[in-house]
Amino acid sequence: PISSCVENTKIEGVNYLKSQAPVLALPDDQYPEWLWTVSQPKVYDDEGPGSKSERAKRIRENKQKIKDKNFMSTQ
């Protein structure tokens, strides 16, 4: 995996303390492997009715219904 920042690039907005030194990007091999998969969606095993995957799907669909309803109420 290749990061979007070149090594030793100053990363803005990460250091939030006044006395903290600027944060610089590290070489790609110094980051942990799990970091490259954080942005990927979780994959649940399909275990049948009532499984985590079905619950996640139901929650996603419900959120979308709420967003659609709110959008239509503003029109």
CHARMM-style PDB file with segment names, atoms N, HN, CA, C and O in Angstrom:
ATOM      1  N   PRO     1       0.822  -1.195   0.000  1.00  0.00      PROA
ATOM      2  CA  PRO     1       0.000   0.000   0.000  1.00  0.00      PROA
ATOM      3  C   PRO     1       0.867   1.259   0.000  1.00  0.00      PROA
ATOM      4  O   PRO     1       1.910   1.318   0.651  1.00  0.00      PROA
ATOM      5  N   ILE     2       0.422   2.229  -0.722  1.00  0.00      PROA
ATOM      6  HN  ILE     2      -0.426   2.182  -1.251  1.00  0.00      PROA
ATOM      7  CA  ILE     2       1.154   3.478  -0.818  1.00  0.00      PROA
ATOM      8  C   ILE     2       0.296   4.588  -0.214  1.00  0.00      PROA
ATOM      9  O   ILE     2      -0.878   4.737  -0.553  1.00  0.00      PROA
ATOM     10  N   SER     3       0.901   5.363   0.685  1.00  0.00      PROA
ATOM     11  HN  SER     3       1.855   5.242   0.960  1.00  0.00      PROA
ATOM     12  CA  SER     3       0.154   6.455   1.306  1.00  0.00      PROA
ATOM     13  C   SER     3       0.067   7.644   0.352  1.00  0.00      PROA
ATOM     14  O   SER     3       0.778   7.712  -0.650  1.00  0.00      PROA
ATOM     15  N   SER     4      -0.814   8.567   0.686  1.00  0.00      PROA
ATOM     16  HN  SER     4      -1.392   8.512   1.500  1.00  0.00      PROA
ATOM     17  CA  SER     4      -1.000   9.733  -0.177  1.00  0.00      PROA
ATOM     18  C   SER     4       0.002  10.841   0.127  1.00  0.00      PROA
ATOM     19  O   SER     4       0.079  11.826  -0.609  1.00  0.00      PROA
ATOM     20  N   CYS     5       0.772  10.689   1.208  1.00  0.00      PROA
ATOM     21  HN  CYS     5       0.710   9.890   1.805  1.00  0.00      PROA
ATOM     22  CA  CYS     5       1.764  11.698   1.590  1.00  0.00      PROA
ATOM     23  C   CYS     5       3.169  11.168   1.366  1.00  0.00      PROA
ATOM     24  O   CYS     5       3.458  10.000   1.627  1.00  0.00      PROA
ATOM     25  N   VAL     6       4.015  12.025   0.890  1.00  0.00      PROA
ATOM     26  HN  VAL     6       3.779  12.973   0.679  1.00  0.00      PROA
ATOM     27  CA  VAL     6       5.427  11.688   0.745  1.00  0.00      PROA
ATOM     28  C   VAL     6       6.071  11.729   2.130  1.00  0.00      PROA
ATOM     29  O   VAL     6       5.632  12.484   2.998  1.00  0.00      PROA
ATOM     30  N   GLU     7       7.092  10.933   2.335  1.00  0.00      PROA
ATOM     31  HN  GLU     7       7.449  10.320   1.630  1.00  0.00      PROA
ATOM     32  CA  GLU     7       7.791  10.892   3.615  1.00  0.00      PROA
ATOM     33  C   GLU     7       8.256  12.295   4.014  1.00  0.00      PROA
ATOM     34  O   GLU     7       8.703  13.074   3.173  1.00  0.00      PROA
ATOM     35  N   ASN     8       8.143  12.603   5.302  1.00  0.00      PROA
ATOM     36  HN  ASN     8       7.779  11.971   5.986  1.00  0.00      PROA
ATOM     37  CA  ASN     8       8.532  13.891   5.912  1.00  0.00      PROA
ATOM     38  C   ASN     8       7.657  15.065   5.480  1.00  0.00      PROA
ATOM     39  O   ASN     8       8.069  16.217   5.611  1.00  0.00      PROA
ATOM     40  N   THR     9       6.466  14.792   4.972  1.00  0.00      PROA
ATOM     41  HN  THR     9       6.132  13.856   4.866  1.00  0.00      PROA
ATOM     42  CA  THR     9       5.513  15.855   4.669  1.00  0.00      PROA
ATOM     43  C   THR     9       4.876  16.321   5.975  1.00  0.00      PROA
ATOM     44  O   THR     9       4.472  15.496   6.794  1.00  0.00      PROA
ATOM     45  N   LYS    10       4.786  17.623   6.176  1.00  0.00      PROA
ATOM     46  HN  LYS    10       5.114  18.294   5.510  1.00  0.00      PROA
ATOM     47  CA  LYS    10       4.148  18.162   7.375  1.00  0.00      PROA
ATOM     48  C   LYS    10       2.642  17.962   7.252  1.00  0.00      PROA
ATOM     49  O   LYS    10       2.032  18.381   6.268  1.00  0.00      PROA
ATOM     50  N   ILE    11       2.047  17.321   8.255  1.00  0.00      PROA
ATOM     51  HN  ILE    11       2.543  16.980   9.054  1.00  0.00      PROA
ATOM     52  CA  ILE    11       0.615  17.030   8.237  1.00  0.00      PROA
ATOM     53  C   ILE    11      -0.088  18.069   9.108  1.00  0.00      PROA
ATOM     54  O   ILE    11       0.117  18.120  10.321  1.00  0.00      PROA
ATOM     55  N   GLU    12      -0.905  18.882   8.485  1.00  0.00      PROA
ATOM     56  HN  GLU    12      -1.072  18.841   7.499  1.00  0.00      PROA
ATOM     57  CA  GLU    12      -1.597  19.970   9.175  1.00  0.00      PROA
ATOM     58  C   GLU    12      -2.816  19.446   9.931  1.00  0.00      PROA
ATOM     59  O   GLU    12      -3.478  18.512   9.478  1.00  0.00      PROA
ATOM     60  N   GLY    13      -3.107  20.045  11.077  1.00  0.00      PROA
ATOM     61  HN  GLY    13      -2.569  20.804  11.445  1.00  0.00      PROA
ATOM     62  CA  GLY    13      -4.323  19.748  11.823  1.00  0.00      PROA
ATOM     63  C   GLY    13      -4.241  18.533  12.717  1.00  0.00      PROA
ATOM     64  O   GLY    13      -5.223  18.210  13.385  1.00  0.00      PROA
ATOM     65  N   VAL    14      -3.118  17.846  12.761  1.00  0.00      PROA
ATOM     66  HN  VAL    14      -2.320  18.108  12.218  1.00  0.00      PROA
ATOM     67  CA  VAL    14      -2.996  16.651  13.598  1.00  0.00      PROA
ATOM     68  C   VAL    14      -2.482  17.021  14.982  1.00  0.00      PROA
ATOM     69  O   VAL    14      -2.938  16.466  15.982  1.00  0.00      PROA
ATOM     70  N   ASN    15      -1.541  17.952  15.048  1.00  0.00      PROA
ATOM     71  HN  ASN    15      -1.171  18.403  14.236  1.00  0.00      PROA
ATOM     72  CA  ASN    15      -1.051  18.384  16.359  1.00  0.00      PROA
ATOM     73  C   ASN    15      -1.976  19.483  16.878  1.00  0.00      PROA
ATOM     74  O   ASN    15      -2.109  20.538  16.258  1.00  0.00      PROA
ATOM     75  N   TYR    16      -2.602  19.229  18.005  1.00  0.00      PROA
ATOM     76  HN  TYR    16      -2.493  18.372  18.508  1.00  0.00      PROA
ATOM     77  CA  TYR    16      -3.582  20.167  18.531  1.00  0.00      PROA
ATOM     78  C   TYR    16      -3.093  20.865  19.795  1.00  0.00      PROA
ATOM     79  O   TYR    16      -3.816  21.690  20.353  1.00  0.00      PROA
ATOM     80  N   LEU    17      -1.879  20.554  20.264  1.00  0.00      PROA
ATOM     81  HN  LEU    17      -1.292  19.884  19.811  1.00  0.00      PROA
ATOM     82  CA  LEU    17      -1.307  21.240  21.408  1.00  0.00      PROA
ATOM     83  C   LEU    17      -0.366  22.335  20.912  1.00  0.00      PROA
ATOM     84  O   LEU    17       0.352  22.138  19.931  1.00  0.00      PROA
ATOM     85  N   LYS    18      -0.364  23.479  21.578  1.00  0.00      PROA
ATOM     86  HN  LYS    18      -0.947  23.639  22.374  1.00  0.00      PROA
ATOM     87  CA  LYS    18       0.456  24.601  21.132  1.00  0.00      PROA
ATOM     88  C   LYS    18       1.939  24.269  21.136  1.00  0.00      PROA
ATOM     89  O   LYS    18       2.669  24.676  20.231  1.00  0.00      PROA
ATOM     90  N   SER    19       2.388  23.539  22.140  1.00  0.00      PROA
ATOM     91  HN  SER    19       1.795  23.209  22.874  1.00  0.00      PROA
ATOM     92  CA  SER    19       3.818  23.277  22.279  1.00  0.00      PROA
ATOM     93  C   SER    19       4.271  22.016  21.540  1.00  0.00      PROA
ATOM     94  O   SER    19       5.440  21.640  21.621  1.00  0.00      PROA
ATOM     95  N   GLN    20       3.370  21.370  20.832  1.00  0.00      PROA
ATOM     96  HN  GLN    20       2.420  21.675  20.767  1.00  0.00      PROA
ATOM     97  CA  GLN    20       3.710  20.118  20.153  1.00  0.00      PROA
ATOM     98  C   GLN    20       4.475  20.399  18.860  1.00  0.00      PROA
ATOM     99  O   GLN    20       4.171  21.338  18.125  1.00  0.00      PROA
ATOM    100  N   ALA    21       5.467  19.564  18.608  1.00  0.00      PROA
ATOM    101  HN  ALA    21       5.714  18.801  19.205  1.00  0.00      PROA
ATOM    102  CA  ALA    21       6.251  19.686  17.376  1.00  0.00      PROA
ATOM    103  C   ALA    21       5.380  19.317  16.184  1.00  0.00      PROA
ATOM    104  O   ALA    21       4.410  18.576  16.345  1.00  0.00      PROA
ATOM    105  N   PRO    22       5.699  19.811  14.992  1.00  0.00      PROA
ATOM    106  CA  PRO    22       4.902  19.454  13.814  1.00  0.00      PROA
ATOM    107  C   PRO    22       4.948  17.952  13.546  1.00  0.00      PROA
ATOM    108  O   PRO    22       5.976  17.304  13.741  1.00  0.00      PROA
ATOM    109  N   VAL    23       3.826  17.417  13.101  1.00  0.00      PROA
ATOM    110  HN  VAL    23       2.990  17.944  12.943  1.00  0.00      PROA
ATOM    111  CA  VAL    23       3.728  15.989  12.810  1.00  0.00      PROA
ATOM    112  C   VAL    23       4.148  15.768  11.362  1.00  0.00      PROA
ATOM    113  O   VAL    23       3.641  16.421  10.449  1.00  0.00      PROA
ATOM    114  N   LEU    24       5.074  14.848  11.165  1.00  0.00      PROA
ATOM    115  HN  LEU    24       5.486  14.318  11.906  1.00  0.00      PROA
ATOM    116  CA  LEU    24       5.580  14.548   9.831  1.00  0.00      PROA
ATOM    117  C   LEU    24       5.165  13.147   9.420  1.00  0.00      PROA
ATOM    118  O   LEU    24       5.074  12.248  10.256  1.00  0.00      PROA
ATOM    119  N   ALA    25       4.913  12.966   8.139  1.00  0.00      PROA
ATOM    120  HN  ALA    25       4.986  13.697   7.460  1.00  0.00      PROA
ATOM    121  CA  ALA    25       4.545  11.650   7.616  1.00  0.00      PROA
ATOM    122  C   ALA    25       5.757  10.723   7.686  1.00  0.00      PROA
ATOM    123  O   ALA    25       6.890  11.137   7.441  1.00  0.00      PROA
ATOM    124  N   LEU    26       5.494   9.472   8.023  1.00  0.00      PROA
ATOM    125  HN  LEU    26       4.573   9.136   8.222  1.00  0.00      PROA
ATOM    126  CA  LEU    26       6.543   8.456   8.114  1.00  0.00      PROA
ATOM    127  C   LEU    26       6.627   7.680   6.808  1.00  0.00      PROA
ATOM    128  O   LEU    26       5.734   7.783   5.968  1.00  0.00      PROA
ATOM    129  N   PRO    27       7.689   6.904   6.629  1.00  0.00      PROA
ATOM    130  CA  PRO    27       7.727   6.002   5.472  1.00  0.00      PROA
ATOM    131  C   PRO    27       6.623   4.956   5.598  1.00  0.00      PROA
ATOM    132  O   PRO    27       6.235   4.602   6.712  1.00  0.00      PROA
ATOM    133  N   ASP    28       6.120   4.465   4.490  1.00  0.00      PROA
ATOM    134  HN  ASP    28       6.436   4.752   3.585  1.00  0.00      PROA
ATOM    135  CA  ASP    28       4.997   3.526   4.491  1.00  0.00      PROA
ATOM    136  C   ASP    28       5.270   2.272   5.303  1.00  0.00      PROA
ATOM    137  O   ASP    28       4.347   1.723   5.905  1.00  0.00      PROA
ATOM    138  N   ASP    29       6.511   1.803   5.337  1.00  0.00      PROA
ATOM    139  HN  ASP    29       7.260   2.249   4.848  1.00  0.00      PROA
ATOM    140  CA  ASP    29       6.801   0.553   6.046  1.00  0.00      PROA
ATOM    141  C   ASP    29       6.801   0.718   7.563  1.00  0.00      PROA
ATOM    142  O   ASP    29       6.880  -0.281   8.279  1.00  0.00      PROA
ATOM    143  N   GLN    30       6.716   1.942   8.073  1.00  0.00      PROA
ATOM    144  HN  GLN    30       6.652   2.752   7.491  1.00  0.00      PROA
ATOM    145  CA  GLN    30       6.682   2.156   9.517  1.00  0.00      PROA
ATOM    146  C   GLN    30       5.257   2.225  10.071  1.00  0.00      PROA
ATOM    147  O   GLN    30       5.074   2.298  11.286  1.00  0.00      PROA
ATOM    148  N   TYR    31       4.262   2.202   9.208  1.00  0.00      PROA
ATOM    149  HN  TYR    31       4.412   2.143   8.221  1.00  0.00      PROA
ATOM    150  CA  TYR    31       2.877   2.186   9.657  1.00  0.00      PROA
ATOM    151  C   TYR    31       2.418   0.742   9.829  1.00  0.00      PROA
ATOM    152  O   TYR    31       2.880  -0.133   9.096  1.00  0.00      PROA
ATOM    153  N   PRO    32       1.506   0.463  10.791  1.00  0.00      PROA
ATOM    154  CA  PRO    32       1.019  -0.910  10.972  1.00  0.00      PROA
ATOM    155  C   PRO    32       0.154  -1.347   9.788  1.00  0.00      PROA
ATOM    156  O   PRO    32      -0.463  -0.518   9.118  1.00  0.00      PROA
ATOM    157  N   GLU    33       0.119  -2.648   9.543  1.00  0.00      PROA
ATOM    158  HN  GLU    33       0.620  -3.320  10.087  1.00  0.00      PROA
ATOM    159  CA  GLU    33      -0.618  -3.190   8.398  1.00  0.00      PROA
ATOM    160  C   GLU    33      -2.116  -2.902   8.471  1.00  0.00      PROA
ATOM    161  O   GLU    33      -2.748  -2.670   7.440  1.00  0.00      PROA
ATOM    162  N   TRP    34      -2.701  -2.915   9.690  1.00  0.00      PROA
ATOM    163  HN  TRP    34      -2.188  -3.104  10.527  1.00  0.00      PROA
ATOM    164  CA  TRP    34      -4.143  -2.704   9.818  1.00  0.00      PROA
ATOM    165  C   TRP    34      -4.556  -1.307   9.369  1.00  0.00      PROA
ATOM    166  O   TRP    34      -5.719  -1.091   9.030  1.00  0.00      PROA
ATOM    167  N   LEU    35      -3.630  -0.358   9.361  1.00  0.00      PROA
ATOM    168  HN  LEU    35      -2.685  -0.533   9.636  1.00  0.00      PROA
ATOM    169  CA  LEU    35      -3.958   1.015   8.983  1.00  0.00      PROA
ATOM    170  C   LEU    35      -4.466   1.107   7.549  1.00  0.00      PROA
ATOM    171  O   LEU    35      -5.302   1.956   7.236  1.00  0.00      PROA
ATOM    172  N   TRP    36      -3.968   0.245   6.688  1.00  0.00      PROA
ATOM    173  HN  TRP    36      -3.289  -0.444   6.941  1.00  0.00      PROA
ATOM    174  CA  TRP    36      -4.330   0.308   5.269  1.00  0.00      PROA
ATOM    175  C   TRP    36      -5.722  -0.266   5.006  1.00  0.00      PROA
ATOM    176  O   TRP    36      -6.248  -0.092   3.907  1.00  0.00      PROA
ATOM    177  N   THR    37      -6.331  -0.939   5.970  1.00  0.00      PROA
ATOM    178  HN  THR    37      -5.905  -1.081   6.863  1.00  0.00      PROA
ATOM    179  CA  THR    37      -7.658  -1.527   5.770  1.00  0.00      PROA
ATOM    180  C   THR    37      -8.742  -0.826   6.589  1.00  0.00      PROA
ATOM    181  O   THR    37      -9.892  -1.264   6.579  1.00  0.00      PROA
ATOM    182  N   VAL    38      -8.401   0.247   7.293  1.00  0.00      PROA
ATOM    183  HN  VAL    38      -7.467   0.603   7.302  1.00  0.00      PROA
ATOM    184  CA  VAL    38      -9.371   0.932   8.152  1.00  0.00      PROA
ATOM    185  C   VAL    38     -10.536   1.503   7.354  1.00  0.00      PROA
ATOM    186  O   VAL    38     -11.677   1.460   7.813  1.00  0.00      PROA
ATOM    187  N   SER    39     -10.264   2.031   6.176  1.00  0.00      PROA
ATOM    188  HN  SER    39      -9.336   2.065   5.804  1.00  0.00      PROA
ATOM    189  CA  SER    39     -11.318   2.689   5.399  1.00  0.00      PROA
ATOM    190  C   SER    39     -12.206   1.715   4.629  1.00  0.00      PROA
ATOM    191  O   SER    39     -13.190   2.136   4.021  1.00  0.00      PROA
ATOM    192  N   GLN    40     -11.881   0.432   4.640  1.00  0.00      PROA
ATOM    193  HN  GLN    40     -11.081   0.090   5.134  1.00  0.00      PROA
ATOM    194  CA  GLN    40     -12.704  -0.551   3.938  1.00  0.00      PROA
ATOM    195  C   GLN    40     -13.899  -0.932   4.810  1.00  0.00      PROA
ATOM    196  O   GLN    40     -13.769  -1.006   6.032  1.00  0.00      PROA
ATOM    197  N   PRO    41     -15.057  -1.173   4.201  1.00  0.00      PROA
ATOM    198  CA  PRO    41     -16.235  -1.530   4.998  1.00  0.00      PROA
ATOM    199  C   PRO    41     -16.072  -2.892   5.662  1.00  0.00      PROA
ATOM    200  O   PRO    41     -15.377  -3.767   5.145  1.00  0.00      PROA
ATOM    201  N   LYS    42     -16.720  -3.060   6.814  1.00  0.00      PROA
ATOM    202  HN  LYS    42     -17.284  -2.349   7.233  1.00  0.00      PROA
ATOM    203  CA  LYS    42     -16.660  -4.337   7.522  1.00  0.00      PROA
ATOM    204  C   LYS    42     -17.420  -5.390   6.733  1.00  0.00      PROA
ATOM    205  O   LYS    42     -18.457  -5.105   6.135  1.00  0.00      PROA
ATOM    206  N   VAL    43     -16.896  -6.604   6.735  1.00  0.00      PROA
ATOM    207  HN  VAL    43     -16.053  -6.836   7.220  1.00  0.00      PROA
ATOM    208  CA  VAL    43     -17.544  -7.715   6.055  1.00  0.00      PROA
ATOM    209  C   VAL    43     -17.979  -8.713   7.121  1.00  0.00      PROA
ATOM    210  O   VAL    43     -17.148  -9.251   7.853  1.00  0.00      PROA
ATOM    211  N   TYR    44     -19.277  -8.957   7.205  1.00  0.00      PROA
ATOM    212  HN  TYR    44     -19.952  -8.519   6.611  1.00  0.00      PROA
ATOM    213  CA  TYR    44     -19.816  -9.903   8.171  1.00  0.00      PROA
ATOM    214  C   TYR    44     -20.157 -11.202   7.460  1.00  0.00      PROA
ATOM    215  O   TYR    44     -20.614 -11.196   6.316  1.00  0.00      PROA
ATOM    216  N   ASP    45     -19.932 -12.311   8.147  1.00  0.00      PROA
ATOM    217  HN  ASP    45     -19.561 -12.315   9.075  1.00  0.00      PROA
ATOM    218  CA  ASP    45     -20.335 -13.602   7.600  1.00  0.00      PROA
ATOM    219  C   ASP    45     -21.852 -13.694   7.647  1.00  0.00      PROA
ATOM    220  O   ASP    45     -22.474 -13.278   8.625  1.00  0.00      PROA
ATOM    221  N   ASP    46     -22.446 -14.237   6.595  1.00  0.00      PROA
ATOM    222  HN  ASP    46     -21.942 -14.575   5.801  1.00  0.00      PROA
ATOM    223  CA  ASP    46     -23.893 -14.401   6.556  1.00  0.00      PROA
ATOM    224  C   ASP    46     -24.244 -15.661   7.334  1.00  0.00      PROA
ATOM    225  O   ASP    46     -24.060 -16.779   6.854  1.00  0.00      PROA
ATOM    226  N   GLU    47     -24.756 -15.456   8.553  1.00  0.00      PROA
ATOM    227  HN  GLU    47     -24.905 -14.547   8.943  1.00  0.00      PROA
ATOM    228  CA  GLU    47     -25.031 -16.575   9.445  1.00  0.00      PROA
ATOM    229  C   GLU    47     -26.512 -16.931   9.493  1.00  0.00      PROA
ATOM    230  O   GLU    47     -26.924 -17.717  10.345  1.00  0.00      PROA
ATOM    231  N   GLY    48     -27.304 -16.382   8.614  1.00  0.00      PROA
ATOM    232  HN  GLY    48     -26.969 -15.743   7.922  1.00  0.00      PROA
ATOM    233  CA  GLY    48     -28.723 -16.678   8.614  1.00  0.00      PROA
ATOM    234  C   GLY    48     -29.531 -15.534   9.193  1.00  0.00      PROA
ATOM    235  O   GLY    48     -29.009 -14.434   9.378  1.00  0.00      PROA
ATOM    236  N   PRO    49     -30.809 -15.786   9.482  1.00  0.00      PROA
ATOM    237  CA  PRO    49     -31.678 -14.717   9.987  1.00  0.00      PROA
ATOM    238  C   PRO    49     -31.212 -14.212  11.351  1.00  0.00      PROA
ATOM    239  O   PRO    49     -30.849 -14.995  12.229  1.00  0.00      PROA
ATOM    240  N   GLY    50     -31.229 -12.911  11.509  1.00  0.00      PROA
ATOM    241  HN  GLY    50     -31.524 -12.275  10.796  1.00  0.00      PROA
ATOM    242  CA  GLY    50     -30.834 -12.308  12.774  1.00  0.00      PROA
ATOM    243  C   GLY    50     -29.337 -12.162  12.949  1.00  0.00      PROA
ATOM    244  O   GLY    50     -28.869 -11.858  14.047  1.00  0.00      PROA
ATOM    245  N   SER    51     -28.585 -12.372  11.895  1.00  0.00      PROA
ATOM    246  HN  SER    51     -28.965 -12.619  11.003  1.00  0.00      PROA
ATOM    247  CA  SER    51     -27.128 -12.288  12.003  1.00  0.00      PROA
ATOM    248  C   SER    51     -26.674 -10.831  11.994  1.00  0.00      PROA
ATOM    249  O   SER    51     -27.466  -9.920  11.754  1.00  0.00      PROA
ATOM    250  N   LYS    52     -25.396 -10.631  12.259  1.00  0.00      PROA
ATOM    251  HN  LYS    52     -24.753 -11.371  12.455  1.00  0.00      PROA
ATOM    252  CA  LYS    52     -24.846  -9.277  12.258  1.00  0.00      PROA
ATOM    253  C   LYS    52     -24.966  -8.635  10.887  1.00  0.00      PROA
ATOM    254  O   LYS    52     -25.219  -7.435  10.776  1.00  0.00      PROA
ATOM    255  N   SER    53     -24.783  -9.436   9.840  1.00  0.00      PROA
ATOM    256  HN  SER    53     -24.577 -10.410   9.930  1.00  0.00      PROA
ATOM    257  CA  SER    53     -24.857  -8.869   8.491  1.00  0.00      PROA
ATOM    258  C   SER    53     -26.269  -8.381   8.186  1.00  0.00      PROA
ATOM    259  O   SER    53     -26.441  -7.326   7.577  1.00  0.00      PROA
ATOM    260  N   GLU    54     -27.268  -9.132   8.599  1.00  0.00      PROA
ATOM    261  HN  GLU    54     -27.128  -9.989   9.094  1.00  0.00      PROA
ATOM    262  CA  GLU    54     -28.655  -8.697   8.373  1.00  0.00      PROA
ATOM    263  C   GLU    54     -28.980  -7.459   9.196  1.00  0.00      PROA
ATOM    264  O   GLU    54     -29.654  -6.547   8.719  1.00  0.00      PROA
ATOM    265  N   ARG    55     -28.498  -7.432  10.433  1.00  0.00      PROA
ATOM    266  HN  ARG    55     -27.950  -8.173  10.821  1.00  0.00      PROA
ATOM    267  CA  ARG    55     -28.748  -6.275  11.286  1.00  0.00      PROA
ATOM    268  C   ARG    55     -28.087  -5.030  10.693  1.00  0.00      PROA
ATOM    269  O   ARG    55     -28.698  -3.962  10.657  1.00  0.00      PROA
ATOM    270  N   ALA    56     -26.850  -5.162  10.230  1.00  0.00      PROA
ATOM    271  HN  ALA    56     -26.354  -6.030  10.258  1.00  0.00      PROA
ATOM    272  CA  ALA    56     -26.150  -4.028   9.628  1.00  0.00      PROA
ATOM    273  C   ALA    56     -26.883  -3.549   8.383  1.00  0.00      PROA
ATOM    274  O   ALA    56     -26.996  -2.346   8.151  1.00  0.00      PROA
ATOM    275  N   LYS    57     -27.382  -4.485   7.581  1.00  0.00      PROA
ATOM    276  HN  LYS    57     -27.291  -5.463   7.769  1.00  0.00      PROA
ATOM    277  CA  LYS    57     -28.125  -4.130   6.371  1.00  0.00      PROA
ATOM    278  C   LYS    57     -29.422  -3.402   6.733  1.00  0.00      PROA
ATOM    279  O   LYS    57     -29.780  -2.408   6.101  1.00  0.00      PROA
ATOM    280  N   ARG    58     -30.120  -3.904   7.754  1.00  0.00      PROA
ATOM    281  HN  ARG    58     -29.829  -4.711   8.268  1.00  0.00      PROA
ATOM    282  CA  ARG    58     -31.376  -3.292   8.182  1.00  0.00      PROA
ATOM    283  C   ARG    58     -31.134  -1.868   8.704  1.00  0.00      PROA
ATOM    284  O   ARG    58     -31.912  -0.959   8.418  1.00  0.00      PROA
ATOM    285  N   ILE    59     -30.064  -1.684   9.460  1.00  0.00      PROA
ATOM    286  HN  ILE    59     -29.432  -2.423   9.692  1.00  0.00      PROA
ATOM    287  CA  ILE    59     -29.746  -0.356   9.985  1.00  0.00      PROA
ATOM    288  C   ILE    59     -29.405   0.594   8.847  1.00  0.00      PROA
ATOM    289  O   ILE    59     -29.846   1.743   8.840  1.00  0.00      PROA
ATOM    290  N   ARG    60     -28.615   0.114   7.878  1.00  0.00      PROA
ATOM    291  HN  ARG    60     -28.257  -0.820   7.884  1.00  0.00      PROA
ATOM    292  CA  ARG    60     -28.243   0.935   6.720  1.00  0.00      PROA
ATOM    293  C   ARG    60     -29.483   1.357   5.940  1.00  0.00      PROA
ATOM    294  O   ARG    60     -29.620   2.521   5.563  1.00  0.00      PROA
ATOM    295  N   GLU    61     -30.392   0.401   5.698  1.00  0.00      PROA
ATOM    296  HN  GLU    61     -30.280  -0.545   6.005  1.00  0.00      PROA
ATOM    297  CA  GLU    61     -31.618   0.708   4.957  1.00  0.00      PROA
ATOM    298  C   GLU    61     -32.491   1.691   5.727  1.00  0.00      PROA
ATOM    299  O   GLU    61     -33.080   2.595   5.135  1.00  0.00      PROA
ATOM    300  N   ASN    62     -32.577   1.517   7.050  1.00  0.00      PROA
ATOM    301  HN  ASN    62     -32.098   0.782   7.531  1.00  0.00      PROA
ATOM    302  CA  ASN    62     -33.398   2.403   7.865  1.00  0.00      PROA
ATOM    303  C   ASN    62     -32.842   3.826   7.849  1.00  0.00      PROA
ATOM    304  O   ASN    62     -33.600   4.791   7.759  1.00  0.00      PROA
ATOM    305  N   LYS    63     -31.517   3.951   7.935  1.00  0.00      PROA
ATOM    306  HN  LYS    63     -30.902   3.167   8.008  1.00  0.00      PROA
ATOM    307  CA  LYS    63     -30.903   5.278   7.867  1.00  0.00      PROA
ATOM    308  C   LYS    63     -31.208   5.946   6.535  1.00  0.00      PROA
ATOM    309  O   LYS    63     -31.483   7.144   6.485  1.00  0.00      PROA
ATOM    310  N   GLN    64     -31.158   5.172   5.457  1.00  0.00      PROA
ATOM    311  HN  GLN    64     -30.935   4.198   5.498  1.00  0.00      PROA
ATOM    312  CA  GLN    64     -31.438   5.732   4.136  1.00  0.00      PROA
ATOM    313  C   GLN    64     -32.895   6.171   4.029  1.00  0.00      PROA
ATOM    314  O   GLN    64     -33.184   7.211   3.437  1.00  0.00      PROA
ATOM    315  N   LYS    65     -33.823   5.382   4.602  1.00  0.00      PROA
ATOM    316  HN  LYS    65     -33.588   4.538   5.083  1.00  0.00      PROA
ATOM    317  CA  LYS    65     -35.237   5.765   4.599  1.00  0.00      PROA
ATOM    318  C   LYS    65     -35.442   7.085   5.337  1.00  0.00      PROA
ATOM    319  O   LYS    65     -36.191   7.951   4.886  1.00  0.00      PROA
ATOM    320  N   ILE    66     -34.767   7.226   6.479  1.00  0.00      PROA
ATOM    321  HN  ILE    66     -34.158   6.522   6.846  1.00  0.00      PROA
ATOM    322  CA  ILE    66     -34.886   8.459   7.260  1.00  0.00      PROA
ATOM    323  C   ILE    66     -34.347   9.641   6.467  1.00  0.00      PROA
ATOM    324  O   ILE    66     -34.961  10.707   6.447  1.00  0.00      PROA
ATOM    325  N   LYS    67     -33.198   9.459   5.811  1.00  0.00      PROA
ATOM    326  HN  LYS    67     -32.699   8.593   5.828  1.00  0.00      PROA
ATOM    327  CA  LYS    67     -32.621  10.534   5.000  1.00  0.00      PROA
ATOM    328  C   LYS    67     -33.554  10.909   3.858  1.00  0.00      PROA
ATOM    329  O   LYS    67     -33.748  12.092   3.578  1.00  0.00      PROA
ATOM    330  N   ASP    68     -34.136   9.905   3.191  1.00  0.00      PROA
ATOM    331  HN  ASP    68     -33.978   8.944   3.418  1.00  0.00      PROA
ATOM    332  CA  ASP    68     -35.066  10.174   2.093  1.00  0.00      PROA
ATOM    333  C   ASP    68     -36.297  10.927   2.592  1.00  0.00      PROA
ATOM    334  O   ASP    68     -36.755  11.874   1.953  1.00  0.00      PROA
ATOM    335  N   LYS    69     -36.827  10.500   3.735  1.00  0.00      PROA
ATOM    336  HN  LYS    69     -36.455   9.731   4.254  1.00  0.00      PROA
ATOM    337  CA  LYS    69     -38.011  11.145   4.293  1.00  0.00      PROA
ATOM    338  C   LYS    69     -37.701  12.596   4.667  1.00  0.00      PROA
ATOM    339  O   LYS    69     -38.502  13.491   4.399  1.00  0.00      PROA
ATOM    340  N   ASN    70     -36.549  12.825   5.282  1.00  0.00      PROA
ATOM    341  HN  ASN    70     -35.898  12.097   5.500  1.00  0.00      PROA
ATOM    342  CA  ASN    70     -36.168  14.189   5.649  1.00  0.00      PROA
ATOM    343  C   ASN    70     -35.958  15.054   4.418  1.00  0.00      PROA
ATOM    344  O   ASN    70     -36.321  16.231   4.413  1.00  0.00      PROA
ATOM    345  N   PHE    71     -35.377  14.481   3.378  1.00  0.00      PROA
ATOM    346  HN  PHE    71     -35.082  13.526   3.382  1.00  0.00      PROA
ATOM    347  CA  PHE    71     -35.164  15.230   2.145  1.00  0.00      PROA
ATOM    348  C   PHE    71     -36.494  15.620   1.520  1.00  0.00      PROA
ATOM    349  O   PHE    71     -36.668  16.756   1.078  1.00  0.00      PROA
ATOM    350  N   MET    72     -37.428  14.686   1.482  1.00  0.00      PROA
ATOM    351  HN  MET    72     -37.287  13.763   1.841  1.00  0.00      PROA
ATOM    352  CA  MET    72     -38.725  14.969   0.869  1.00  0.00      PROA
ATOM    353  C   MET    72     -39.512  15.995   1.682  1.00  0.00      PROA
ATOM    354  O   MET    72     -40.308  16.747   1.120  1.00  0.00      PROA
ATOM    355  N   SER    73     -39.301  16.034   2.998  1.00  0.00      PROA
ATOM    356  HN  SER    73     -38.655  15.422   3.455  1.00  0.00      PROA
ATOM    357  CA  SER    73     -40.037  17.002   3.813  1.00  0.00      PROA
ATOM    358  C   SER    73     -39.503  18.422   3.620  1.00  0.00      PROA
ATOM    359  O   SER    73     -40.189  19.385   3.964  1.00  0.00      PROA
ATOM    360  N   THR    74     -38.304  18.567   3.081  1.00  0.00      PROA
ATOM    361  HN  THR    74     -37.747  17.785   2.801  1.00  0.00      PROA
ATOM    362  CA  THR    74     -37.751  19.903   2.842  1.00  0.00      PROA
ATOM    363  C   THR    74     -38.102  20.426   1.459  1.00  0.00      PROA
ATOM    364  O   THR    74     -37.835  21.591   1.165  1.00  0.00      PROA
ATOM    365  N   GLN    75     -38.686  19.609   0.608  1.00  0.00      PROA
ATOM    366  HN  GLN    75     -38.903  18.662   0.846  1.00  0.00      PROA
ATOM    367  CA  GLN    75     -39.003  20.014  -0.767  1.00  0.00      PROA
ATOM    368  C   GLN    75     -40.340  20.710  -0.833  1.00  0.00      PROA
ATOM    369  OT1 GLN    75     -40.769  21.120  -1.912  1.00  0.00      PROA
TER     370      GLN     75
END
